[in-house]
């Protein structure tokens, strides 16, 4: 009964085109939701996102607004290529997942051996599913991100970014899949899409009377004045030649160093116990301190070698206490905490052992307090009296300039797994194209715009602000995948997030393209400049081959609908 009622009204909606929105005398309301990625059938998460957007679109129509609610399909990147390869290989797990959980008939699935076939199949399935649900979407504006017309639009966007100096070639750290030999973004990952790239400082502690270097990875270079020892995990390490120096690092760190634009060679494996009790020299401070064992050391985090600052690091304080050694913590940062800061917070939280999960909480609390309110004490030399936040940067720069430290890149969380199943690494990519999200003037304009936006819930505005300020240059190209080629360097493809930043304005063009009034070859730089940027002239835009009346109509429609009034996020 209900299915019959649904069908009746959905047919009526389609016949009367009631969700096809064009400019009129009413006040407009333009709402968008994130377009779905088509490497499978839509799931409950998609339904949640689209239903929220649909409910609001219907609500605004009932309030008398002229509502535009469009949708497209995202298909660029590597996941669809990876899926096609797995199906072509008749991968057992893939076949099981797509027949059992995506409800793809086996005979249909086995035909999906190319990316194009996958896009065609799942686009059709998604369109049918969304129509059956009854979303109030203007389907004249649907597109996929591999359409020839969309590629012309992205080429135009990238030419303009390059013109503004916001795209450049350089060397930067990226999340990288060794199997695909490509930088990876959130859409490419099975696990770890929240992982960012962290810059550790690997400070070089030289073994006394030796040329061996123990590179201690830290995020708190300012605490070097309080180092009392260094830690190794009781495990196998390696001695490696790193740019001509002999480093002692974990096996995992040795593998990572090979991706960091360094000349690396394995010399030998050693047991950490060979070094316990020996002394290293603390850089700048020139103090001898012992090498000691610690179970808490994670050999898969940075170098696997850790400097110990028991006065300011709860992990170090507890580990030394467990060893029962008579090593006095050196307090180098002043706050409102009396005595030894790490000791105070460890006792306050009742922490007794190295494996206590509360240690992570203690570390974060103390680090935050000292970074924001701490002052360097007299025993820190020329840095005495400085705020910790200021001293940290100056000490890092000095250590690097004296070649006593180097940057070591690591993930903020693990594991990070590509959709192909490979464990990802941080790789310093040379001669790669990057979008300069670090540009301060660009950030300033975005932050000004953010202040004019209404974010729901309101406290998320601070999250947006933090993310914008944190943003660094981001790789925008790859060698493998579906998508648009960089117009001035055809060897590279634009990656799958960089081609998805301003697609909302493409919905205006998509209607005319789908109606057959505009062809890909009509989308010239001059036409898109005139429509979207009000740049150039109508005469230049007419070089596209479109009539003056049609150009004016498209421009008028864009100016009617833009900007977007509500972006209903999927998170």
N, C-alpha and C positions, 0 to 999 in steps of 0.2 A: 504493500500500500504506500509506504513512505517513499520507496524507490520510484514509484509511478508519479507521485506528486513532485519529487525532485526533477525527474525527467521532463515533466510538463513545463515547469517554470524555467528550467535551464534552456529548453528549446525556445521558449517565449523570449527570454533575455537575449539569446543569440539572434533570433529573427528580427527583433526590434532594435538590436545593437545598443542597448541602454547603457553599456559600460564603455562605449567608444566616446571618448571625450575630445571635443574640439573647442577652440576659443569661442566664447560668447560674451554676453553682457554681464553674466554673473561673476561674483568674486571667485577666483580660482583657488584650488588646493591641490598641490602636487605632492604625492606621497610615494616613497620608494622603500623597498626591502632588499636585503642582499640577494643577488641572484645565485641560484644553486649551481653547484659543480656536478657535471654529468658523468661521473665515473660509476654510476649505479642508479637504481631506482630511488625515488625520493623516500625519505623516512619520516618518523614522527617529529624529529627536530625541525625539518623543513615545514611540516604542517603547522607546528606551533608558530614559527616565524611568519608564515604567510597569513595565518588566521588572525594574528594580532593586527597586521597591516590591513587585512580585508575588513575587519570589524571597524577599524577607525575610518577607513574609506567610506564605508556604508553610513557610519554615523555622521560624517561631514556632508554626505549627499543629503541626508535627512534634514540637516541644518540649512540646506539651500545652496551649498557651494557647488561649483563645477569642479568635479574631482577627477584627476588623472592618476590612475594606479596601474603602471606598466610592469612588465617583467621580461627578463632575458635569461640566457643560459651561458654559464661560464664553462669553457672547455679547454682553455690554454694550459700549458705546463707539461709536466712529464707523467702524471699519474695515469692518464688515459693511454699513453704510449706503453707504459709499463704493464697495464692491464691487458692490452692487445697482445703483447709478447707472451704473457703468462697463459692466455687462452690458446694462443698458437702452439705453445709447448704442451698443452693439455695438462697444465699444472693441477694436480689433484685437489689441493686445498682451495685454489681459486674456483675450480669447477663446483666444488661443494658449497662454498660461500654464495656464489651467484645463483645457483639453482635452488638452494635451500632458503637463503635469507633475502635474496632479491627477486625470487619467483620468476627467474628467466628460464623458459623451457630449454632443456638440454640441446635440442636440435637448433634452436635459435642462437644459444650462447656459442656453440662451436663454430658459427659463421662469423662471429665478431672478432676477426683476427687482424683487423687494421683499425687505427684510431678513427678514421672516417666512418667506418661501419658502427663503431661504438657510439660516436656522437649522434649519428642518424637514428640509431635504435633507441637510445635513452632519451633523446630530445622528443621523439614521438611518444614514448611512454609517459614522460613527464607532462607533456602537453595534454594528453588524454586524461591523466590522473587529476591534474589541476582543474580541468574543465568539468570532470565528473564531481569533484568536490563542490564546484560552483563558485569559485572565487570571482570577484567582480573586477577582473583585469581587462584592460584594453589590449586584446590580442593582436591588433594591427601592428603593434610596436615590438613584437617579439623578435629576438635575434640571438645568434650565438657569436662568441668572440673569435671564431675563425671565419666568419663571413668576410668576403672580399671587401665589402663596403666598410665594415668595422675596422679592418686592417688599415684602410686609407685614413680613417678617423684617427687611429692610434699613431700612424706615421706623422700626421699633422701635429698631434700633441707633442711628440718627441722632438720634432724639428723646432717647435716653439720653446720647449724646455732647454734645448741646446743653445738656442739663440740667446736665452736669458742667462747662460752660463751655469745652468743647474744640472747639466749632465757633463761628466768628464771621465777620462780614462785614468786609471791609477791602480795602486796596489792597496788592497784593504782586506781585513779578515772577514770571512763569510762562513755560514753553515754550508757544509759541502758533503756530497755523497761520493765516496771513492768509486763506487760501482758505475753510477751514471756519469761520473766526472763532470758534475754540474753543481753550481750553488743551488741550495734548496730553500724554499720559503714554506710558510705554514701549510699551504695546500699540498705540499709534497711530502708531508710527514705523517707517519702512523702514530708516532709517539714523540713528545717533546716540542710541540708547537709553541709553548710558552717560553722556551729556553732562549735567552739572549746571550750575547758574547761578552764575556767579562775580561778585563785587562788586569791580569796579575803582574806584579813586579817580581821577577826572579833575581833576587839579590845574591851576589856571588861570594860565598864564604869559602876561603881557600884553606885546605888542610895544612896544618903546621908542617913546615919543612918538606913540602910536596907541591907538585903542580896540579893536583886534583882540586876541582871546584865543586862545591855542593850548592847548587842554585836553589835557595829557599824561596818558594812562591808565597807572596803575601799581598793582601789588599790594604795593609796598614804599614806602609814604609816608615811612617813617623815613629813607630815603636822600636826601631832598630837600636835606639839607645838603651832599651830595657832588656835586650836579649841576654839570656843567661846560659843557653845551650841550644842545640838544634836536635830535631827528632827524625829518626828513620823508623819505618815499620820493620819488625823482624821478618824479613822476606828477601827474595832475590832482587837485586838491582843490576844496573848495567853501567859500565864506564864507556862513554861515547865521546868521539871527537865532534865538537860542535863549533863550526867556524874556526877550527884550529885550536880550541881550548878543550881540555879533558874534563868532562862533566860526569858526575855521579847522579843518575836519575833512575826513576822507576822504569820498568819495561814499558808500561803504558805511555809514559812521558816520552820515551825514545821514539815510539811510533808517531806520536803527535808532532814532535819536532820536525819530522820529515815533511810535514805539510806547511811549515811556517817560514818558508823562504830562507832556510838555513842549510849549510852544507854539513850533513850529518853522516857519521860512520860508526858502526858498532865495533868497539875494541875488545871487550870481554864482559862476561857475566860475573857478578860477585855476590857474596852473601853479606847482607847489611851488618851482621855480627862482627865482621872483620874490622869495622870502624868504630864500634861501641867503645867508649872510653878515650878515644883519640880526640885531639883538640883542633878546632878551626878558628880562624881569625875573623872577628866581626868587622866588616868594612866601615870606614870612617871612624868608628870608635876604637879600632885596633886593640880589642880585648880578646884574650883567648877563652874559649868556652868549649865544653865537652859535647860529643855526639852521643845521644842516648836513645834507647828504644821506646816506642810508644805504640800501643795497639790502635789508638784512634786515627793514626795517619792513614789517609785514603790514597793508595798508590795510583788510583785512576783520576785523582784530582790534581791538575797542574803538574808539578814536577815530582810529586811524591816525597819531597824534602821540605821540612817545615821548621821555621825558626821559632824558638820558645820565648815568650814574654809573659812569665807567670804573674806579674803584677797586674797585667791588663788583659790577659786572655784566660778565661775560665778553664778551657781544655788543658792548657799548659799547667795551670796551678794544680788541678786535680791529678794530672799525670805525675808531676814531680812529688806530690804528696804520697801517691801510691808507691813510688819508688823508694820513699823514705830517705832521700838524699838531702844533705845539708846545703842546699842552694838558696841563697837569700834573694827574693824577688826585688827588682829595681823599679821603684815608682818614678815615672818620668812625666806623667800627665796629672795636672791638678783639676779636681772638680769639687763638688760639695760632699763627695764620699771621703770619709776619714779612713786613714790606714791604707791597707792594700786593697785596691778596688776589686780585683778578681776574688780575693779571699772573702770580702764582705758579701758579694752577691752569691757566691757559691754556698756560703753558710746560711744566708737568708733563704735560699731555695732548697736547702737540705740536701745538696748534691754530695755524693760520697765516692762515685766510681766514674771511670772514663766512658763507660757505655751508658750513662744516665742520659735519657733523651732531653732532660731539662737543661743540659749543657748548651744546646743550641739556642734555647730561649735566653739563657744567661748571657751568652756571647752577643746576641743581637741587642739586648737591653744596654749592656755596657758600651758596646761600640757606638750606638746611637747617642748615648749621653756624652761620651768623650769627644765624639766628632763635632757635635753641635755646641757643647758648652766647655770643653776641655781647653786648658792652657798648658803649653810646654813649660816644664820646670827648669831650674837653673842647671841641672846636670845634662842638658841637651845642647850645650854650647851656644853657637850663634843663633839657634832657633828658640832659645829661652824667651818666654814672654809672648810668643806667637800663639794665636788660636790654632788648634789642631787642624782645622780645615785648611788653614793657610800653610802651615808647616808641612803637611802631608804632600802637597803639590811641589813645594820647593825642594824637599828632600828627595822626592822621586826624580826631579829634573837633575839634581846634583849627582845622584848615583848613576843615572844614565849617561850624563856628560863625562863622568870619570871612568866610564866603561866598567862600573862595578855592579851594574844591573841591566837587565833587558826585559822587554815586554814578553809575557807568555800568555797566549790567548786560551780561554777555556769556556765551556758552557756554564751557564748559571744553574742549570739543573740537568739531570740525566735519567735515563738514556735519551738520546735523540736518534730516532730510527726513520729512515727514508721509507716511502711506500714500497720500494723494491725489496725491503727487508734488511738493507745494509745499515750498519752503525755509522752515523755521520761524525765528522770531525770538523774542527775549525781549521780552515785553510786560508793562508794569505795568497790571494789571487792577484797575479800580475796582469797588466794590460787588459783589465776588465772595465766595462762601462758601469759607472755608478751615478745614482741620483744624489745630488748634494743636499740631503735633508739637514745637514749640519749648518747650512748657510744661515747666519744670524739674522740677516735682513728678512729672509723668507719666514723664519720662525717668528720674528716680531710681528709680521703681518698676520700670520695664522693665529697668534695669541690674541691680537687685537680683535680678530673676527670671533674667536672663541668667546670673548667677553660679551659679545652681542647675541650669542646663541642661548637658547633655553635648553638645558640638558635635564632629562628626567631619568633617574632621580638626581637632584641638584648636586649631591656630593660627588657624582661622577665627573663633574666639571674639573675638579682637582686632579682626578686620574688622567683626564685628557691633557691638562696642563703639564703634568709630570712627564707624560709620554712624549709630548712635543719637545719639551726642554731636553729630554734624554736622547732623542733621535740622532742617529749618526748617519753618515753616508751609507747607502744601501746598494748592493749589486742589483742591476736592473736588466741583466742580459745573461743568456746561457747558450750553450752550443746545441743542446738537444731539447726537443719538445714540440708542442703545437703552439702556434701563435704568429705574431707579426715580426718580421725581420727589422732590425734597426735600419732605417732608410739610408744612412750614410756608411754603414758597415754591415753588409749583408751576411757576413759569416755568423753574426750573432742574432739570436731571437730575444725579443723582449719577454721577460719572465712574467709569471701569471698573476702577480699582485700589482706590478707596475703598469699593466695594461687595464687595470680595474679601478682607477682612481676617479675618473670624471665621466664614467659611462652613463651616468644619469642624464646628461644632456644629449646623449646619442639617441635616447628614446624619441626625441622630437624628430630627428632625421629618419629614424627607422620606419615611421609610418609612411613617409613618402617613398622610401626604398621598397617597402613591401607592397605598396600600391603600384609599383612599376614606373613611378614618375621621376625617380632619380636612380641613376646607375652608378656603380663604383667609380667609373672613369669621370663622372661629373664632380666628384668630391675633390676639387682642387684646393690648394693651399689658400688661394685668394677667396674662394667661396666660403670656406670654413672660417677664415679670418673675419669676413664680413658678417656672417651669421652669428658667430659665437663671441667675437671680440669687438665687434663694431669698428673694425679696422679696414683700411683700404677704401674701396669704393664699389658702388653697384656696377660700374663699367668694368672694373677688373673682375668682379664676381661673374659677370656674364661670359667671361672667357671659359667658364665651365661647360658651356653648351646649353645651360638651362635658360628658360625665358625670364625676362625681367619680372613678369607677374608672379611666376613660381618662386623666384628668389625672394621677392618681397613677402610672399605668403609664408614661406618657411621662417624667415627672420622675424616676422610679426608673431608667429606662433611661439617661437623660442622666447621672445621677449614677454609674451603673455604668461607662459608657464613658469619661467625661471625667476627666482631661484627655487630649489626644492623647499617645501614647507615643513615636511616631516620625514626624517629618515628613521624608520623603525628597525633597530638593530636586531641581529640574531642572538645577541648575548645579554 
